[in-house]
Structures are given as C-alpha cells and as structure tokens.
Amino acid sequence: MLPDGHPKGEPIVPNGLALCKPHHAAFDRYFLGIRPDLVIEVRRDIMDEADGPMLRRARLWLRPAPDFLAERFEVFGRRGRGHRSHCSRGRWGKRQ
C-alpha cells in the first residue's frame, strides 16, 4: 500500500494487499481505495464504465494495517478529487 520510497513502505504483510491483477491495477491507479474500516470505494467515473462494478468485488484474506490504509486512502481522496466515489461493503476475510 505504502510505496517502497515511503518511510513506512516496508515489504511486510500489514503493508500489503493480496489482490487479483485487475484489482491490483485499479488500486495502483487510484481507481479504487480501501478505507481503514475496510470499505472499498470506487471512483464514480470508473463505476459508470461497463466493467466498473466488478471492482466492488475485491476481497482481502489477510488484514492490512489500518494506519497504512488510512494514509493510502488519503492519497486516493486527493487523486480522485472531483470524482464522487461509490462505497461497497465486502465480506472481508470470509471464505466462501
């Protein structure tokens, strides 16, 4: 979540997300953000695209550190300024 150049950007489990390739790319491009309370927010302009709604279906099996998510989500908020977001509550950590 926090990049390698960041002072807290260590390669440890609390600073990582296990995402599939599409979700990983969307997260890296700030198309979606994950709040510290583990709610996914997808930018409204992305949700309006044909494949946008599939981004709400991300799941995390390991819980990341909330403070790292908070810092990353703050950047998502700045980069997505002017775009409303859509919130989605997932089933975090529950295997189906």
C-alpha positions in Angstrom: 0.0 0.0 0.0 2.6 2.5 1.0 5.2 2.6 -1.8 8.9 1.5 -1.4 10.1 5.1 -1.3 7.8 5.9 1.7 9.4 5.8 5.2 6.9 3.1 6.2 6.9 1.4 2.8 8.4 -1.9 4.1 7.6 -5.2 2.4 5.7 -6.7 5.3 2.2 -8.2 5.5 0.5 -5.2 7.2 1.7 -3.0 4.3 0.4 -5.3 1.6 -2.8 -6.4 -0.2 -3.4 -9.7 -1.9 -5.4 -8.6 -4.9 -6.0 -10.2 -8.3 -4.4 -8.5 -11.3 -7.4 -6.3 -12.2 -7.9 -5.1 -8.6 -4.2 -4.6 -8.1 -4.0 -2.4 -11.3 -7.1 -0.4 -10.2 -5.7 0.1 -6.7 -2.3 1.3 -8.1 -4.0 3.7 -10.5 -6.3 5.1 -7.7 -9.4 3.9 -9.4 -10.4 2.4 -6.1 -9.4 3.0 -2.5 -9.9 0.9 0.7 -10.8 2.9 3.8 -9.2 2.0 7.2 -12.6 0.4 8.1 -12.1 -2.0 5.1 -14.8 -0.4 2.9 -14.0 -0.3 -0.8 -14.6 3.0 -2.6 -14.6 3.0 -6.4 -14.5 6.4 -8.2 -17.9 7.3 -9.6 -16.4 7.8 -13.1 -15.0 4.3 -13.1 -18.3 2.8 -11.8 -20.0 4.4 -14.8 -17.8 2.3 -17.1 -19.1 -1.1 -18.4 -16.7 -3.1 -16.2 -16.6 -0.7 -13.3 -19.0 -2.5 -11.0 -16.7 -5.6 -10.9 -14.2 -3.6 -8.9 -16.5 -3.7 -5.9 -16.0 -7.5 -5.6 -12.4 -7.4 -4.1 -11.7 -9.5 -1.0 -8.9 -9.5 1.4 -7.7 -12.7 3.2 -5.1 -11.0 5.3 -6.0 -7.8 7.2 -3.7 -4.9 6.4 -2.7 -2.3 9.0 -5.5 0.3 9.3 -3.0 3.2 9.7 -1.3 2.2 6.4 -4.8 2.0 4.7 -5.6 5.5 6.1 -2.5 7.0 4.6 -3.1 5.4 1.3 -6.8 6.3 1.3 -5.9 9.9 1.9 -3.9 9.9 -1.3 -6.8 8.2 -3.1 -9.0 11.1 -1.9 -6.7 13.7 -3.3 -6.2 12.0 -6.6 -9.9 11.4 -7.1 -10.8 14.9 -6.2 -13.8 16.0 -8.3 -14.9 12.4 -8.7 -17.6 11.0 -6.4 -17.0 7.5 -5.2 -19.2 4.5 -4.7 -18.9 2.6 -1.4 -19.2 -1.1 -1.1 -19.0 -3.2 2.0 -17.3 -6.5 1.2 -17.1 -9.8 3.1 -13.6 -9.2 4.4 -11.7 -12.3 5.4 -14.7 -14.6 5.0 -14.1 -17.5 2.6 -17.0 -18.7 0.5 
